Every structure is written in structure tokens, then in C-alpha cells.
């Protein structure tokens, strides 16, 4: 396998991982939307924990997607020059 084929293969792998992470993000977003669409009684003893739970889920979804992008970009940056 020549250098350009290896580079293309590695970029395609990074692309697949990014698309998978995007799919996970969309799924998490839909679940968060379902959680947040229900009425929260602000006077109940669970109101604060429900809001915190929704915020934590949102933060995790964004962080997971961002981490995947950053990891793949870093790996590509490190690996592509070494391939040539």
C-alpha cells in the first residue's frame, strides 16, 4: 500500500469515527429533548435534580462529540506526516 492510500484510509477511518460520534450525539439530543419536554414542577423535591440531570446529559453529549473530533484531529495530525 503506498503512502497516499494509507493517508486516504486513515482519513476515512477518522471520518467514520466522527460520523458515529455525530450519530450518538443526535440520539443523546433526542433523549435530552424527551426529558426536557415534560413538565417539571418547580415546587417538587425532584425539580432541581431533574434539571441537573438534563444539564449533565447535555454536557456529556457535547463533550463526547468534541472529544472524538479533537482526538481524531490530533491523531491525523500526528500520523499523516509520519506516513510520508
Helices and strands as residue ranges (DSSP letters): H 3-37, H 47-83
